[in-house]
Amino acid sequence: MSSTAVGTPPVPRRRRAAGTGVASKVPEVTAVFWAVKVLTTGMGETTSDFLAHTLGPVPAVGGAAVLLAAALFAQARAGRYRPAVYWAAVVMVSVFGTMAADVAHVAAGVPYAVSAGVFALVLAGVFALWRRTEGTLAVEAVTGGRREVFYWSAVLATFALGTAVGDLTAATLGWGYLPSGLLFAGLIAVPALGHRLLRLPQVLAFWWAYVLTRPLGACFADWAGVSRARGGLALGTGPVSLVLAVLIAGAVLWLVRVERRSA
């Protein structure tokens, strides 16, 4: 699913994008990458719900938009991959992407099946334009400029799409959060096995799995946070968000230490 085998430790980050002398601005795709990515998806789901209920939808969306813009600005200004900056941007994309899908459903009354289709078309459009303009969708080739704009546009679309798909199975179809989470846990193995056993193209396998991390993490986070009447553990969206934030912070601090040792 990437140029780095799943399960291997991160390699020194002084790598360069293939065919260039420019440092890549995205992480090495390892097991750690996927673990932190799933944690951010869960945090985005519960944090979005917590803020919307605590502050109200309008202030929550507005505040998330400002923080997202600030995080992406910091990421754009970074000359290379910096773990804290990169993962802060991913967290804010997760929170805002969740809100985008939820607002479309709650405020505008758009069914999750429809919004999932719309976000899928948006993602396909981003990929088509990215491929046509840059010639590759490989994340290791993201070094800044237009490629970075395409990359983060695709990331935002995957979060919105994954949110809609997860809520579609868990709520609209009535399967519940835990069964839906188990479903996506099984589905995410398909691109990994396809790449290893059937030579599924690396880029296709990566983005397929990337989309599925969103409903995977969100369903399990919702299951932990929502009330028992909704099939959850009733731990609360606030506490679940806090626990996930601590886990993400710990992982990022470890990645920062790895980065510094490789300098």
C-alpha positions as CSV (number, residue, x, y, z in Angstrom):
1,M,0.0,0.0,0.0
2,S,3.0,2.2,0.0
3,S,6.7,2.3,-0.8
4,T,7.3,1.3,2.8
5,A,6.1,-2.1,4.0
6,V,3.3,-2.0,6.6
7,G,4.7,-2.9,10.0
8,T,8.2,-1.5,9.5
9,P,9.5,1.4,11.7
10,P,9.8,4.9,10.3
11,V,12.9,5.6,8.3
12,P,14.9,8.8,8.6
13,R,12.8,11.6,7.3
14,R,15.5,13.3,5.2
15,R,14.1,11.4,2.2
16,R,13.5,13.2,-1.1
17,A,10.6,12.9,-3.4
18,A,11.3,10.5,-6.2
19,G,13.1,12.2,-9.1
20,T,13.6,15.5,-7.3
21,G,16.0,17.1,-4.8
22,V,13.1,18.5,-2.8
23,A,12.0,17.1,0.6
24,S,8.6,15.4,0.7
25,K,6.0,17.1,2.9
26,V,4.0,14.0,3.9
27,P,5.0,11.2,6.3
28,E,6.5,7.9,5.4
29,V,3.5,5.5,5.0
30,T,4.1,2.9,7.8
31,A,2.0,1.1,10.4
32,V,2.5,4.1,12.6
33,F,1.1,6.4,9.9
34,W,-2.1,4.3,9.7
35,A,-2.5,4.0,13.4
36,V,-2.3,7.8,13.9
37,K,-4.6,8.4,10.9
38,V,-7.3,6.2,12.5
39,L,-6.9,7.9,15.8
40,T,-7.4,11.3,14.1
41,T,-10.6,10.1,12.4
42,G,-12.1,9.0,15.7
43,M,-11.1,12.3,17.3
44,G,-12.5,14.3,14.5
45,E,-15.9,12.5,14.8
46,T,-16.3,12.9,18.6
47,T,-14.8,16.4,18.8
48,S,-17.1,17.6,16.0
49,D,-20.1,16.3,17.9
50,F,-18.9,17.7,21.2
51,L,-18.2,21.1,19.9
52,A,-21.5,21.3,18.0
53,H,-23.5,20.4,21.1
54,T,-21.4,22.6,23.4
55,L,-21.0,25.7,21.3
56,G,-23.7,25.4,18.8
57,P,-23.3,24.4,15.1
58,V,-22.5,27.9,13.8
59,P,-19.8,28.8,16.2
60,A,-18.4,25.3,16.1
61,V,-18.1,25.3,12.3
62,G,-16.8,28.8,12.2
63,G,-14.1,28.1,14.8
64,A,-13.1,24.9,13.1
65,A,-12.8,26.7,9.8
66,V,-10.5,29.3,11.3
67,L,-8.3,26.6,13.0
68,L,-8.2,24.6,9.8
69,A,-7.1,27.5,7.8
70,A,-4.4,28.3,10.3
71,A,-3.2,24.6,10.4
72,L,-3.0,24.4,6.6
73,F,-1.2,27.7,6.4
74,A,1.4,26.4,8.8
75,Q,1.7,23.2,6.8
76,A,2.1,25.2,3.6
77,R,4.9,27.3,5.2
78,A,6.8,24.3,6.4
79,G,9.7,23.5,4.0
80,R,9.4,19.8,4.6
81,Y,7.5,17.3,6.7
82,R,7.2,18.2,10.3
83,P,5.2,15.8,12.4
84,A,3.5,18.2,14.8
85,V,2.5,20.6,12.0
86,Y,1.4,17.9,9.6
87,W,-0.7,15.9,12.1
88,A,-2.3,19.1,13.5
89,A,-3.5,19.8,10.0
90,V,-4.9,16.3,9.7
91,V,-6.8,16.6,13.0
92,M,-8.4,19.9,11.9
93,V,-9.3,18.5,8.5
94,S,-10.9,15.6,10.4
95,V,-12.9,17.9,12.6
96,F,-14.0,20.2,9.8
97,G,-14.6,17.4,7.3
98,T,-16.9,15.7,9.8
99,M,-18.8,19.0,10.3
100,A,-19.2,19.4,6.6
101,A,-20.9,16.1,6.2
102,D,-23.0,16.5,9.3
103,V,-24.1,20.1,8.4
104,A,-25.2,18.8,5.0
105,H,-27.4,16.2,6.7
106,V,-28.7,18.0,9.8
107,A,-29.0,21.6,8.5
108,A,-29.7,21.0,4.9
109,G,-31.5,17.7,5.2
110,V,-29.4,15.9,2.6
111,P,-29.5,12.2,3.1
112,Y,-26.2,10.5,3.8
113,A,-26.6,8.4,0.7
114,V,-26.8,11.5,-1.4
115,S,-24.0,13.4,0.4
116,A,-21.8,10.3,0.1
117,G,-22.3,10.2,-3.6
118,V,-21.6,14.0,-3.9
119,F,-18.4,13.7,-1.9
120,A,-17.3,10.7,-3.9
121,L,-17.7,12.8,-7.1
122,V,-15.8,15.6,-5.6
123,L,-13.0,13.3,-4.6
124,A,-13.0,11.8,-8.1
125,G,-12.8,15.3,-9.6
126,V,-9.9,16.2,-7.4
127,F,-8.0,13.0,-8.4
128,A,-8.7,13.5,-12.1
129,L,-7.5,17.1,-12.0
130,W,-4.5,16.2,-9.9
131,R,-3.5,13.4,-12.2
132,R,-4.1,15.5,-15.3
133,T,-2.0,18.4,-13.9
134,E,0.8,16.6,-12.1
135,G,0.9,13.2,-13.7
136,T,0.9,11.2,-10.5
137,L,-1.2,10.8,-7.3
138,A,1.7,9.4,-5.3
139,V,1.8,11.0,-1.9
140,E,5.6,10.7,-1.7
141,A,5.7,13.2,-4.6
142,V,4.0,15.9,-2.6
143,T,6.6,18.5,-2.2
144,G,4.5,21.7,-2.0
145,G,2.9,24.0,-4.5
146,R,0.0,22.6,-6.5
147,R,0.6,19.1,-5.5
148,E,0.2,20.0,-1.8
149,V,-3.1,21.8,-2.7
150,F,-4.4,18.8,-4.5
151,Y,-3.2,16.5,-1.6
152,W,-5.1,18.4,1.1
153,S,-8.1,18.9,-1.1
154,A,-8.2,15.1,-1.5
155,V,-7.7,14.5,2.2
156,L,-10.6,16.9,3.1
157,A,-12.9,15.1,0.6
158,T,-12.0,11.7,2.0
159,F,-12.9,12.8,5.5
160,A,-16.3,14.2,4.3
161,L,-16.9,11.1,2.2
162,G,-15.9,8.7,5.0
163,T,-18.1,10.5,7.5
164,A,-21.2,10.2,5.2
165,V,-20.5,6.5,4.6
166,G,-20.0,5.7,8.2
167,D,-23.2,7.5,9.3
168,L,-25.0,5.9,6.4
169,T,-24.3,2.3,7.6
170,A,-24.5,3.1,11.3
171,A,-27.6,5.3,11.4
172,T,-29.5,5.3,8.1
173,L,-29.2,1.6,7.5
174,G,-29.5,0.9,11.2
175,W,-26.5,-1.4,11.5
176,G,-25.2,0.4,14.6
177,Y,-21.7,1.8,15.3
178,L,-19.9,-1.4,16.5
179,P,-21.1,-3.6,13.6
180,S,-20.2,-0.8,11.2
181,G,-16.8,-0.4,12.7
182,L,-16.2,-4.2,12.4
183,L,-17.4,-4.0,8.8
184,F,-14.9,-1.3,7.9
185,A,-12.1,-3.1,9.8
186,G,-12.7,-6.0,7.4
187,L,-13.0,-3.8,4.3
188,I,-9.8,-2.0,5.0
189,A,-7.9,-5.2,4.7
190,V,-9.0,-5.6,1.0
191,P,-6.7,-3.0,-0.5
192,A,-3.8,-4.2,1.6
193,L,-4.3,-7.8,0.5
194,G,-5.0,-6.7,-3.1
195,H,-1.7,-4.8,-3.3
196,R,0.3,-7.7,-1.8
197,L,-1.4,-10.6,-3.5
198,L,-3.0,-9.3,-6.7
199,R,-0.6,-6.4,-7.5
200,L,-3.3,-3.8,-7.0
201,P,-1.6,-0.5,-8.0
202,Q,0.1,1.2,-5.0
203,V,-1.7,4.5,-5.4
204,L,-5.1,3.0,-5.7
205,A,-4.5,0.8,-2.7
206,F,-3.4,3.7,-0.6
207,W,-6.3,6.0,-1.3
208,W,-8.8,3.2,-1.0
209,A,-7.5,2.4,2.5
210,Y,-7.3,6.1,3.3
211,V,-11.0,6.7,2.6
212,L,-11.9,3.7,4.8
213,T,-9.9,4.8,7.8
214,R,-12.4,7.6,8.2
215,P,-15.6,5.5,8.9
216,L,-13.4,2.9,10.7
217,G,-12.2,5.3,13.3
218,A,-15.4,7.3,13.5
219,C,-17.6,4.3,14.1
220,F,-15.5,2.9,16.9
221,A,-15.2,6.4,18.5
222,D,-19.0,6.9,18.2
223,W,-19.6,3.5,19.7
224,A,-17.5,4.5,22.7
225,G,-19.0,7.9,23.1
226,V,-22.8,7.7,22.4
227,S,-25.5,6.7,24.8
228,R,-26.5,3.1,25.4
229,A,-29.8,3.9,23.9
230,R,-27.9,4.4,20.6
231,G,-25.9,1.3,21.0
232,G,-22.8,2.9,22.6
233,L,-20.8,2.7,25.8
234,A,-22.0,6.1,26.9
235,L,-18.5,7.3,27.8
236,G,-19.3,10.8,26.3
237,T,-17.9,12.5,23.2
238,G,-15.8,14.9,25.4
239,P,-13.9,12.2,27.3
240,V,-13.4,10.1,24.2
241,S,-12.1,13.1,22.3
242,L,-9.7,13.9,25.2
243,V,-8.4,10.3,25.3
244,L,-7.8,10.2,21.6
245,A,-6.1,13.6,21.7
246,V,-3.7,12.3,24.3
247,L,-2.9,9.2,22.3
248,I,-2.3,11.3,19.2
249,A,-0.1,13.8,21.1
250,G,1.9,10.9,22.4
251,A,2.4,9.4,19.0
252,V,3.3,12.7,17.5
253,L,5.9,13.4,20.2
254,W,7.4,10.1,19.5
255,L,7.5,10.9,15.8
256,V,9.2,14.3,16.6
257,R,11.9,12.5,18.5
258,V,12.5,10.1,15.6
259,E,12.7,13.1,13.3
260,R,15.2,14.9,15.5
261,R,17.4,11.8,15.8
262,S,17.5,11.5,12.0
263,A,18.5,15.1,11.5
